[in-house]
Amino acid sequence: MARSQRTTFTGAGGETLAGRLDWPTGPARAVALFAHCFTCGKDVVAASRISRTLTRLDVAVMRFDFTGLGESDGEFANANFSSNVTDLVRAAGHLRNTVVPPSLLIGHSLGGSAVLAAASQVPEIRAVATIGAPADPRHVTGLFEPDQTRIERDGEATVYLAGRPFRVRLTDIARQPQARRIANLNRALLVMHAPGDTIVSIDNARDIFDTARHPKSFVSLDDADHLLSKPGEAEYAAKVIAAWVDRYLPAAP
C-alpha cells in the first residue's frame, strides 16, 4: 500500500501551507509536484486520483493547498497568480531540502498556467505536464462575470464559484508574460485537454502547443469534463503522464 504523509512549508506571504506527499510502495523513480485547479485544493478528486495512480507507477507526488485554500493558512484574497507561482517554487525548495528535488511539474487548469510559469525557477525540472490549462492566466477573469466590472472598479469583490464565496483580487493577472515563458520553457512539455471542455476551451491547448518548442506532445482527453470527475478520467491522465515522462527521467530510482 502506498504511503502518504502530511507536510508543511512556508508560502509566498509567510503563511504555513499544507501539503501531502504520496509515496509508492517501492523506490520512487521520481518526485512530481502537482498544482491544483483554481479555488480547488490538494484533495480535489482530480489531484488525489492522479496522485494515487502515479504512486502505483513508481512516481511520488507532492500536492499542496495554495494560500488561503484547504488546510493552508492565509487569505485567498491576498493571493494572486504571482504568489501561486512563488508557492510552487517554495514547494519545490521544500522537497529539495527535505527529500529530493522534483523532476516533474503537473498542473491542472490554472495550476497548469502556474507550472508553466514556475518551471524556469526550478532547475531540476525535466518535464512539465498541463491538464486543461489556459494559455493565458487572464482566462480566469471570465469566471467572474458579471462581477468583473466591480472587481476592476473596486480592486476586489466577493464572487461565488461552485456555490462557495471567495474574496477575489486580480492585481497582477493581466501582467503575466505567459507566451514568452512557454516559448522559453526548455523542458519537455505534455499538453492534455478535452475537446469538449466547457470551462477552458481546446483553443488554449492549441495556443500552448503552438507556442512551445520541441520536445512537446499533445494528448486528447476525449469526452472528459474540465475537472476529470468521471470515473477513470484522472487515472487515464496519470497513466499517460507516467508513460510519457518515462524517457525524461533517470533510469535509477
Secondary structure, DSSP 4 states (H G I P E B T S, - for coil): --EEEEEEEE-TTSPEEEEEEEE-SS--SEEEEEEPPTT--TTSHHHHHHHHHHHHTTEEEEEEPPTTSTT--S-GGG--HHHHHHHHHHHHHHHHHHS---SEEEEETHHHHHHHHHGGG-TT--EEEEES--SSGGGGGGGGTTSHHHHHHHSEEEEEETTEEEEEE-SSGGG--HHHHHHT--SEEEEEE-TT-SSS-HHHHHHHHHHSPSSEEEEE-TT--TT--STTHHHHHHHHHHHHHGGGS-S--
